[in-house]
């Protein structure tokens, strides 16, 4: 398993329901973290391409999506919740 970073911008006009669909999919992963709006981190065996394709089902043509593998070594944060920092620390 490895941690993947998923970030997206939904182009307008979008509704809260559009964000909800992606959130519902992301919550299917037991090991996840949501440090920022439209930004998730999940620990999964899925590849970046598989995640792109799965999340892509919820996107429109004017939406943007980026999926990256996190190296878990080089990171720092500011003003994150204790839960987020603990989640990150437990994966380094």
Rosetta constraint file for C-alpha pairs under 8 A:
AtomPair CA 1 CA 43 HARMONIC 6.11 0.50
AtomPair CA 1 CA 44 HARMONIC 4.95 0.50
AtomPair CA 1 CA 45 HARMONIC 4.54 0.50
AtomPair CA 1 CA 46 HARMONIC 7.95 0.50
AtomPair CA 2 CA 43 HARMONIC 5.27 0.50
AtomPair CA 2 CA 44 HARMONIC 5.63 0.50
AtomPair CA 2 CA 45 HARMONIC 6.41 0.50
AtomPair CA 2 CA 69 HARMONIC 7.16 0.50
AtomPair CA 2 CA 70 HARMONIC 7.54 0.50
AtomPair CA 3 CA 41 HARMONIC 6.41 0.50
AtomPair CA 3 CA 42 HARMONIC 5.33 0.50
AtomPair CA 3 CA 43 HARMONIC 4.22 0.50
AtomPair CA 3 CA 44 HARMONIC 6.34 0.50
AtomPair CA 3 CA 69 HARMONIC 6.02 0.50
AtomPair CA 3 CA 70 HARMONIC 5.54 0.50
AtomPair CA 3 CA 71 HARMONIC 7.88 0.50
AtomPair CA 3 CA 72 HARMONIC 7.66 0.50
AtomPair CA 4 CA 41 HARMONIC 5.56 0.50
AtomPair CA 4 CA 42 HARMONIC 5.43 0.50
AtomPair CA 4 CA 43 HARMONIC 6.37 0.50
AtomPair CA 4 CA 44 HARMONIC 7.30 0.50
AtomPair CA 4 CA 48 HARMONIC 7.07 0.50
AtomPair CA 4 CA 67 HARMONIC 6.69 0.50
AtomPair CA 4 CA 68 HARMONIC 5.49 0.50
AtomPair CA 4 CA 69 HARMONIC 4.42 0.50
AtomPair CA 4 CA 70 HARMONIC 5.63 0.50
AtomPair CA 5 CA 39 HARMONIC 7.25 0.50
AtomPair CA 5 CA 40 HARMONIC 5.87 0.50
AtomPair CA 5 CA 41 HARMONIC 4.63 0.50
AtomPair CA 5 CA 42 HARMONIC 6.80 0.50
AtomPair CA 5 CA 66 HARMONIC 7.86 0.50
AtomPair CA 5 CA 67 HARMONIC 5.52 0.50
AtomPair CA 5 CA 68 HARMONIC 5.01 0.50
AtomPair CA 5 CA 69 HARMONIC 6.08 0.50
AtomPair CA 5 CA 70 HARMONIC 6.38 0.50
AtomPair CA 6 CA 38 HARMONIC 7.95 0.50
AtomPair CA 6 CA 39 HARMONIC 5.67 0.50
AtomPair CA 6 CA 40 HARMONIC 5.13 0.50
AtomPair CA 6 CA 41 HARMONIC 6.22 0.50
AtomPair CA 6 CA 65 HARMONIC 7.34 0.50
AtomPair CA 6 CA 66 HARMONIC 5.82 0.50
AtomPair CA 6 CA 67 HARMONIC 4.62 0.50
AtomPair CA 6 CA 68 HARMONIC 6.65 0.50
AtomPair CA 7 CA 38 HARMONIC 5.59 0.50
AtomPair CA 7 CA 39 HARMONIC 4.43 0.50
AtomPair CA 7 CA 40 HARMONIC 6.47 0.50
AtomPair CA 7 CA 65 HARMONIC 5.90 0.50
AtomPair CA 7 CA 66 HARMONIC 5.27 0.50
AtomPair CA 7 CA 67 HARMONIC 6.58 0.50
AtomPair CA 8 CA 38 HARMONIC 5.54 0.50
AtomPair CA 8 CA 39 HARMONIC 6.83 0.50
AtomPair CA 8 CA 63 HARMONIC 7.38 0.50
AtomPair CA 8 CA 64 HARMONIC 5.39 0.50
AtomPair CA 8 CA 65 HARMONIC 4.36 0.50
AtomPair CA 8 CA 66 HARMONIC 6.21 0.50
AtomPair CA 9 CA 38 HARMONIC 6.91 0.50
AtomPair CA 9 CA 63 HARMONIC 5.81 0.50
AtomPair CA 9 CA 64 HARMONIC 5.11 0.50
AtomPair CA 9 CA 65 HARMONIC 6.65 0.50
AtomPair CA 10 CA 14 HARMONIC 6.68 0.50
AtomPair CA 10 CA 19 HARMONIC 7.91 0.50
AtomPair CA 10 CA 59 HARMONIC 7.52 0.50
AtomPair CA 10 CA 60 HARMONIC 7.88 0.50
AtomPair CA 10 CA 62 HARMONIC 7.10 0.50
AtomPair CA 10 CA 63 HARMONIC 4.47 0.50
AtomPair CA 10 CA 64 HARMONIC 6.33 0.50
AtomPair CA 11 CA 60 HARMONIC 7.98 0.50
AtomPair CA 11 CA 62 HARMONIC 5.23 0.50
AtomPair CA 11 CA 63 HARMONIC 4.95 0.50
AtomPair CA 11 CA 64 HARMONIC 7.61 0.50
AtomPair CA 12 CA 62 HARMONIC 7.72 0.50
AtomPair CA 14 CA 18 HARMONIC 6.29 0.50
AtomPair CA 15 CA 19 HARMONIC 7.09 0.50
AtomPair CA 16 CA 20 HARMONIC 6.07 0.50
AtomPair CA 17 CA 21 HARMONIC 6.31 0.50
AtomPair CA 18 CA 22 HARMONIC 6.97 0.50
AtomPair CA 18 CA 58 HARMONIC 7.38 0.50
AtomPair CA 19 CA 23 HARMONIC 6.20 0.50
AtomPair CA 20 CA 24 HARMONIC 6.02 0.50
AtomPair CA 21 CA 25 HARMONIC 6.43 0.50
AtomPair CA 21 CA 58 HARMONIC 6.66 0.50
AtomPair CA 22 CA 26 HARMONIC 6.21 0.50
AtomPair CA 22 CA 55 HARMONIC 6.75 0.50
AtomPair CA 22 CA 58 HARMONIC 6.43 0.50
AtomPair CA 23 CA 27 HARMONIC 6.09 0.50
AtomPair CA 24 CA 28 HARMONIC 6.75 0.50
AtomPair CA 25 CA 29 HARMONIC 7.84 0.50
AtomPair CA 25 CA 55 HARMONIC 7.63 0.50
AtomPair CA 26 CA 32 HARMONIC 7.71 0.50
AtomPair CA 26 CA 40 HARMONIC 7.75 0.50
AtomPair CA 27 CA 32 HARMONIC 7.43 0.50
AtomPair CA 29 CA 42 HARMONIC 6.94 0.50
AtomPair CA 29 CA 43 HARMONIC 7.86 0.50
AtomPair CA 29 CA 44 HARMONIC 7.73 0.50
AtomPair CA 31 CA 42 HARMONIC 5.77 0.50
AtomPair CA 31 CA 43 HARMONIC 5.49 0.50
AtomPair CA 31 CA 44 HARMONIC 7.74 0.50
AtomPair CA 32 CA 40 HARMONIC 7.12 0.50
AtomPair CA 32 CA 41 HARMONIC 5.59 0.50
AtomPair CA 32 CA 42 HARMONIC 4.25 0.50
AtomPair CA 32 CA 43 HARMONIC 6.40 0.50
AtomPair CA 33 CA 40 HARMONIC 5.76 0.50
AtomPair CA 33 CA 41 HARMONIC 5.07 0.50
AtomPair CA 33 CA 42 HARMONIC 6.34 0.50
AtomPair CA 33 CA 84 HARMONIC 6.54 0.50
AtomPair CA 33 CA 87 HARMONIC 7.00 0.50
AtomPair CA 34 CA 39 HARMONIC 6.01 0.50
AtomPair CA 34 CA 40 HARMONIC 4.51 0.50
AtomPair CA 34 CA 41 HARMONIC 6.29 0.50
AtomPair CA 34 CA 84 HARMONIC 7.48 0.50
AtomPair CA 35 CA 39 HARMONIC 6.61 0.50
AtomPair CA 35 CA 40 HARMONIC 6.68 0.50
AtomPair CA 35 CA 41 HARMONIC 7.93 0.50
AtomPair CA 35 CA 80 HARMONIC 6.93 0.50
AtomPair CA 35 CA 81 HARMONIC 7.92 0.50
AtomPair CA 35 CA 84 HARMONIC 6.01 0.50
AtomPair CA 36 CA 40 HARMONIC 7.29 0.50
AtomPair CA 46 CA 50 HARMONIC 5.95 0.50
AtomPair CA 46 CA 51 HARMONIC 6.50 0.50
AtomPair CA 47 CA 51 HARMONIC 6.30 0.50
AtomPair CA 48 CA 52 HARMONIC 6.09 0.50
AtomPair CA 48 CA 67 HARMONIC 5.60 0.50
AtomPair CA 48 CA 68 HARMONIC 6.26 0.50
AtomPair CA 48 CA 69 HARMONIC 6.98 0.50
AtomPair CA 49 CA 53 HARMONIC 6.19 0.50
AtomPair CA 49 CA 67 HARMONIC 7.81 0.50
AtomPair CA 50 CA 54 HARMONIC 6.12 0.50
AtomPair CA 51 CA 55 HARMONIC 5.94 0.50
AtomPair CA 51 CA 67 HARMONIC 7.28 0.50
AtomPair CA 52 CA 56 HARMONIC 5.69 0.50
AtomPair CA 52 CA 65 HARMONIC 7.38 0.50
AtomPair CA 52 CA 66 HARMONIC 7.63 0.50
AtomPair CA 52 CA 67 HARMONIC 6.50 0.50
AtomPair CA 53 CA 57 HARMONIC 6.78 0.50
AtomPair CA 55 CA 59 HARMONIC 7.10 0.50
AtomPair CA 56 CA 65 HARMONIC 7.90 0.50
AtomPair CA 59 CA 63 HARMONIC 5.88 0.50
AtomPair CA 59 CA 64 HARMONIC 7.98 0.50
AtomPair CA 72 CA 88 HARMONIC 7.94 0.50
AtomPair CA 72 CA 91 HARMONIC 6.48 0.50
AtomPair CA 72 CA 92 HARMONIC 5.15 0.50
AtomPair CA 73 CA 92 HARMONIC 5.99 0.50
AtomPair CA 77 CA 85 HARMONIC 7.80 0.50
AtomPair CA 80 CA 84 HARMONIC 6.19 0.50
AtomPair CA 80 CA 85 HARMONIC 6.45 0.50
AtomPair CA 81 CA 85 HARMONIC 6.36 0.50
AtomPair CA 82 CA 86 HARMONIC 5.92 0.50
AtomPair CA 83 CA 87 HARMONIC 6.08 0.50
AtomPair CA 84 CA 88 HARMONIC 6.24 0.50
AtomPair CA 85 CA 89 HARMONIC 5.99 0.50
AtomPair CA 86 CA 90 HARMONIC 6.05 0.50
AtomPair CA 87 CA 91 HARMONIC 6.74 0.50
AtomPair CA 88 CA 92 HARMONIC 6.74 0.50
